[in-house]
Amino acid sequence: MGSADTAGNVLYVIVCAAGPAGDVGRLVALAQGIGWVVQIVATPSALDFIDVPALEEQTGRVVRSRYRKPHEPKPPRAHAIIVAPATYNTINKFAQGIADTYALGLLAEAPGLGIPVVMLPFVNAGLAARTPFRRAVDELRAEGVSVLIGPGEFEPHSLDSDVDHIAEFPWGRTLDVLAGRA
Protein backbone atom coordinates (compact mmCIF):
# COMPACT_ATOMS: atom_id res chain seq x y z
CA MET A 1 0.00 0.00 0.00
CA GLY A 2 2.08 2.90 -1.24
CA SER A 3 1.46 6.59 -0.92
CA ALA A 4 1.76 7.44 -4.61
CA ASP A 5 -1.41 8.02 -6.60
CA THR A 6 -1.78 6.41 -9.97
CA ALA A 7 -4.93 8.25 -11.04
CA GLY A 8 -7.92 10.14 -9.73
CA ASN A 9 -8.57 12.78 -7.17
CA VAL A 10 -8.02 11.93 -3.53
CA LEU A 11 -10.97 11.91 -1.14
CA TYR A 12 -10.26 11.74 2.56
CA VAL A 13 -13.06 10.02 4.43
CA ILE A 14 -12.80 10.89 8.10
CA VAL A 15 -14.77 8.43 10.17
CA CYS A 16 -15.74 9.10 13.79
CA ALA A 17 -16.88 6.74 16.55
CA ALA A 18 -20.64 6.60 15.96
CA GLY A 19 -23.16 3.90 15.08
CA PRO A 20 -22.88 3.97 11.26
CA ALA A 21 -19.04 3.88 11.26
CA GLY A 22 -18.95 0.13 10.71
CA ASP A 23 -20.62 0.64 7.33
CA VAL A 24 -18.15 3.26 6.01
CA GLY A 25 -17.11 0.75 3.37
CA ARG A 26 -20.39 1.59 1.63
CA LEU A 27 -19.21 5.18 1.18
CA VAL A 28 -15.81 3.97 0.01
CA ALA A 29 -17.43 1.79 -2.68
CA LEU A 30 -19.68 4.64 -3.85
CA ALA A 31 -16.74 7.06 -4.04
CA GLN A 32 -14.50 4.61 -5.84
CA GLY A 33 -17.33 3.93 -8.28
CA ILE A 34 -17.20 7.54 -9.45
CA GLY A 35 -13.42 7.71 -9.67
CA TRP A 36 -12.20 8.89 -6.26
CA VAL A 37 -9.04 7.48 -4.69
CA VAL A 38 -10.11 7.05 -1.05
CA GLN A 39 -7.94 7.57 2.03
CA ILE A 40 -9.62 6.57 5.30
CA VAL A 41 -8.72 8.63 8.36
CA ALA A 42 -10.20 7.36 11.61
CA THR A 43 -10.43 9.23 14.87
CA PRO A 44 -8.70 7.21 17.59
CA SER A 45 -12.06 6.14 19.07
CA ALA A 46 -13.38 5.13 15.64
CA LEU A 47 -10.75 2.40 15.31
CA ASP A 48 -12.93 0.22 17.56
CA PHE A 49 -15.96 0.80 15.28
CA ILE A 50 -14.45 -0.10 11.89
CA ASP A 51 -12.87 -3.13 10.25
CA VAL A 52 -9.41 -1.70 9.58
CA PRO A 53 -8.03 -4.66 7.55
CA ALA A 54 -11.14 -4.77 5.34
CA LEU A 55 -10.96 -1.01 4.67
CA GLU A 56 -7.25 -1.22 3.90
CA GLU A 57 -7.94 -4.00 1.41
CA GLN A 58 -10.85 -2.06 -0.11
CA THR A 59 -8.89 1.19 -0.51
CA GLY A 60 -5.41 -0.21 -1.05
CA ARG A 61 -4.22 2.27 1.58
CA VAL A 62 -3.30 2.18 5.25
CA VAL A 63 -6.06 3.53 7.51
CA ARG A 64 -4.56 6.60 9.16
CA SER A 65 -5.36 7.67 12.71
CA ARG A 66 -2.22 9.46 13.85
CA TYR A 67 0.34 11.88 12.53
CA ARG A 68 3.06 10.21 10.51
CA LYS A 69 6.57 9.81 11.84
CA PRO A 70 9.33 11.68 9.98
CA HIS A 71 10.57 8.53 8.23
CA GLU A 72 7.10 7.47 7.04
CA PRO A 73 5.90 8.44 3.55
CA LYS A 74 3.60 11.41 3.20
CA PRO A 75 0.01 10.54 2.38
CA PRO A 76 -1.48 12.02 -0.79
CA ARG A 77 -3.00 15.49 -0.49
CA ALA A 78 -6.77 15.62 -0.18
CA HIS A 79 -8.81 17.19 -2.97
CA ALA A 80 -11.93 16.92 -0.78
CA ILE A 81 -12.93 15.63 2.65
CA ILE A 82 -16.06 13.86 3.84
CA VAL A 83 -16.61 13.40 7.57
CA ALA A 84 -19.13 10.62 8.12
CA PRO A 85 -20.37 9.81 10.59
CA ALA A 86 -19.45 13.10 12.25
CA THR A 87 -19.89 13.19 16.01
CA TYR A 88 -20.93 15.94 18.37
CA ASN A 89 -17.36 16.23 19.70
CA THR A 90 -15.70 16.35 16.28
CA ILE A 91 -18.10 19.01 14.99
CA ASN A 92 -17.66 21.19 18.06
CA LYS A 93 -13.86 20.82 18.08
CA PHE A 94 -13.59 21.50 14.34
CA ALA A 95 -15.61 24.72 14.72
CA GLN A 96 -13.30 25.83 17.54
CA GLY A 97 -10.14 25.08 15.57
CA ILE A 98 -9.01 22.35 17.97
CA ALA A 99 -6.51 20.01 16.35
CA ASP A 100 -5.80 17.46 19.09
CA THR A 101 -6.00 14.43 16.77
CA TYR A 102 -4.75 13.76 13.25
CA ALA A 103 -8.32 13.91 11.89
CA LEU A 104 -8.98 17.27 13.54
CA GLY A 105 -5.63 18.60 12.36
CA LEU A 106 -6.63 17.82 8.78
CA LEU A 107 -9.99 19.47 9.29
CA ALA A 108 -8.54 22.53 11.00
CA GLU A 109 -6.52 23.48 7.94
CA ALA A 110 -8.93 22.38 5.19
CA PRO A 111 -11.06 25.56 4.96
CA GLY A 112 -7.93 27.70 4.86
CA LEU A 113 -6.54 25.60 2.01
CA GLY A 114 -9.78 25.71 0.04
CA ILE A 115 -10.42 21.97 0.41
CA PRO A 116 -14.17 21.24 0.23
CA VAL A 117 -15.50 19.58 3.40
CA VAL A 118 -18.84 17.78 3.71
CA MET A 119 -19.97 16.58 7.15
CA LEU A 120 -22.77 14.09 7.79
CA PRO A 121 -23.48 14.20 11.53
CA PHE A 122 -24.80 11.31 13.55
CA VAL A 123 -26.05 12.91 16.75
CA ASN A 124 -29.10 12.50 18.91
CA ALA A 125 -31.75 15.19 19.25
CA GLY A 126 -30.61 16.10 22.77
CA LEU A 127 -27.09 16.93 21.61
CA ALA A 128 -28.28 18.61 18.42
CA ALA A 129 -30.49 20.96 20.46
CA ARG A 130 -27.55 22.26 22.51
CA THR A 131 -26.44 25.83 21.87
CA PRO A 132 -22.74 24.89 21.45
CA PHE A 133 -23.64 22.40 18.73
CA ARG A 134 -25.99 24.74 16.86
CA ARG A 135 -23.36 27.48 17.06
CA ALA A 136 -20.67 25.11 15.75
CA VAL A 137 -22.83 24.11 12.78
CA ASP A 138 -23.53 27.77 11.97
CA GLU A 139 -19.84 28.70 12.25
CA LEU A 140 -18.73 25.82 10.03
CA ARG A 141 -21.36 26.68 7.42
CA ALA A 142 -20.18 30.31 7.50
CA GLU A 143 -16.71 29.02 6.56
CA GLY A 144 -18.11 27.06 3.62
CA VAL A 145 -18.31 23.62 5.25
CA SER A 146 -21.39 21.66 4.18
CA VAL A 147 -22.99 20.25 7.35
CA LEU A 148 -25.84 17.93 6.38
CA ILE A 149 -28.15 18.17 9.35
CA GLY A 150 -31.58 19.67 9.87
CA PRO A 151 -34.68 20.16 7.71
CA GLY A 152 -34.14 18.77 4.23
CA GLU A 153 -31.05 16.92 5.38
CA PHE A 154 -30.37 14.11 7.86
CA GLU A 155 -32.31 14.71 11.06
CA PRO A 156 -30.94 14.06 14.55
CA HIS A 157 -32.24 10.82 16.02
CA SER A 158 -34.05 10.16 19.26
CA LEU A 159 -32.32 8.02 21.84
CA ASP A 160 -34.83 5.25 21.09
CA SER A 161 -34.38 5.14 17.30
CA ASP A 162 -30.61 4.78 17.03
CA VAL A 163 -30.65 1.40 15.21
CA ASP A 164 -33.24 2.49 12.64
CA HIS A 165 -31.31 5.71 12.04
CA ILE A 166 -28.09 3.76 11.38
CA ALA A 167 -29.79 1.77 8.61
CA GLU A 168 -31.03 5.02 7.02
CA PHE A 169 -27.67 6.78 7.11
CA PRO A 170 -27.43 8.53 3.70
CA TRP A 171 -23.80 7.88 2.75
CA GLY A 172 -24.40 8.77 -0.90
CA ARG A 173 -25.80 12.20 -0.04
CA THR A 174 -22.29 13.33 0.94
CA LEU A 175 -21.02 12.59 -2.58
CA ASP A 176 -23.98 14.39 -4.16
CA VAL A 177 -23.23 17.51 -2.14
CA LEU A 178 -19.51 17.22 -2.84
CA ALA A 179 -20.17 16.93 -6.57
CA GLY A 180 -21.85 20.31 -6.42
CA ARG A 181 -18.88 21.85 -4.55
CA ALA A 182 -15.69 20.27 -5.83
C-alpha positions in Angstrom: 0.0 0.0 0.0 2.1 2.9 -1.2 1.5 6.6 -0.9 1.8 7.4 -4.6 -1.4 8.0 -6.6 -1.8 6.4 -10.0 -4.9 8.2 -11.0 -7.9 10.1 -9.7 -8.6 12.8 -7.2 -8.0 11.9 -3.5 -11.0 11.9 -1.1 -10.3 11.7 2.6 -13.1 10.0 4.4 -12.8 10.9 8.1 -14.8 8.4 10.2 -15.7 9.1 13.8 -16.9 6.7 16.6 -20.6 6.6 16.0 -23.2 3.9 15.1 -22.9 4.0 11.3 -19.0 3.9 11.3 -19.0 0.1 10.7 -20.6 0.6 7.3 -18.2 3.3 6.0 -17.1 0.7 3.4 -20.4 1.6 1.6 -19.2 5.2 1.2 -15.8 4.0 0.0 -17.4 1.8 -2.7 -19.7 4.6 -3.8 -16.7 7.1 -4.0 -14.5 4.6 -5.8 -17.3 3.9 -8.3 -17.2 7.5 -9.4 -13.4 7.7 -9.7 -12.2 8.9 -6.3 -9.0 7.5 -4.7 -10.1 7.1 -1.1 -7.9 7.6 2.0 -9.6 6.6 5.3 -8.7 8.6 8.4 -10.2 7.4 11.6 -10.4 9.2 14.9 -8.7 7.2 17.6 -12.1 6.1 19.1 -13.4 5.1 15.6 -10.7 2.4 15.3 -12.9 0.2 17.6 -16.0 0.8 15.3 -14.5 -0.1 11.9 -12.9 -3.1 10.3 -9.4 -1.7 9.6 -8.0 -4.7 7.6 -11.1 -4.8 5.3 -11.0 -1.0 4.7 -7.2 -1.2 3.9 -7.9 -4.0 1.4 -10.8 -2.1 -0.1 -8.9 1.2 -0.5 -5.4 -0.2 -1.1 -4.2 2.3 1.6 -3.3 2.2 5.2 -6.1 3.5 7.5 -4.6 6.6 9.2 -5.4 7.7 12.7 -2.2 9.5 13.9 0.3 11.9 12.5 3.1 10.2 10.5 6.6 9.8 11.8 9.3 11.7 10.0 10.6 8.5 8.2 7.1 7.5 7.0 5.9 8.4 3.6 3.6 11.4 3.2 0.0 10.5 2.4 -1.5 12.0 -0.8 -3.0 15.5 -0.5 -6.8 15.6 -0.2 -8.8 17.2 -3.0 -11.9 16.9 -0.8 -12.9 15.6 2.7 -16.1 13.9 3.8 -16.6 13.4 7.6 -19.1 10.6 8.1 -20.4 9.8 10.6 -19.4 13.1 12.3 -19.9 13.2 16.0 -20.9 15.9 18.4 -17.4 16.2 19.7 -15.7 16.4 16.3 -18.1 19.0 15.0 -17.7 21.2 18.1 -13.9 20.8 18.1 -13.6 21.5 14.3 -15.6 24.7 14.7 -13.3 25.8 17.5 -10.1 25.1 15.6 -9.0 22.4 18.0 -6.5 20.0 16.4 -5.8 17.5 19.1 -6.0 14.4 16.8 -4.8 13.8 13.2 -8.3 13.9 11.9 -9.0 17.3 13.5 -5.6 18.6 12.4 -6.6 17.8 8.8 -10.0 19.5 9.3 -8.5 22.5 11.0 -6.5 23.5 7.9 -8.9 22.4 5.2 -11.1 25.6 5.0 -7.9 27.7 4.9 -6.5 25.6 2.0 -9.8 25.7 0.0 -10.4 22.0 0.4 -14.2 21.2 0.2 -15.5 19.6 3.4 -18.8 17.8 3.7 -20.0 16.6 7.1 -22.8 14.1 7.8 -23.5 14.2 11.5 -24.8 11.3 13.6 -26.0 12.9 16.7 -29.1 12.5 18.9 -31.8 15.2 19.2 -30.6 16.1 22.8 -27.1 16.9 21.6 -28.3 18.6 18.4 -30.5 21.0 20.5 -27.5 22.3 22.5 -26.4 25.8 21.9 -22.7 24.9 21.5 -23.6 22.4 18.7 -26.0 24.7 16.9 -23.4 27.5 17.1 -20.7 25.1 15.8 -22.8 24.1 12.8 -23.5 27.8 12.0 -19.8 28.7 12.3 -18.7 25.8 10.0 -21.4 26.7 7.4 -20.2 30.3 7.5 -16.7 29.0 6.6 -18.1 27.1 3.6 -18.3 23.6 5.3 -21.4 21.7 4.2 -23.0 20.3 7.3 -25.8 17.9 6.4 -28.2 18.2 9.4 -31.6 19.7 9.9 -34.7 20.2 7.7 -34.1 18.8 4.2 -31.1 16.9 5.4 -30.4 14.1 7.9 -32.3 14.7 11.1 -30.9 14.1 14.6 -32.2 10.8 16.0 -34.0 10.2 19.3 -32.3 8.0 21.8 -34.8 5.2 21.1 -34.4 5.1 17.3 -30.6 4.8 17.0 -30.6 1.4 15.2 -33.2 2.5 12.6 -31.3 5.7 12.0 -28.1 3.8 11.4 -29.8 1.8 8.6 -31.0 5.0 7.0 -27.7 6.8 7.1 -27.4 8.5 3.7 -23.8 7.9 2.7 -24.4 8.8 -0.9 -25.8 12.2 0.0 -22.3 13.3 0.9 -21.0 12.6 -2.6 -24.0 14.4 -4.2 -23.2 17.5 -2.1 -19.5 17.2 -2.8 -20.2 16.9 -6.6 -21.8 20.3 -6.4 -18.9 21.9 -4.5 -15.7 20.3 -5.8 
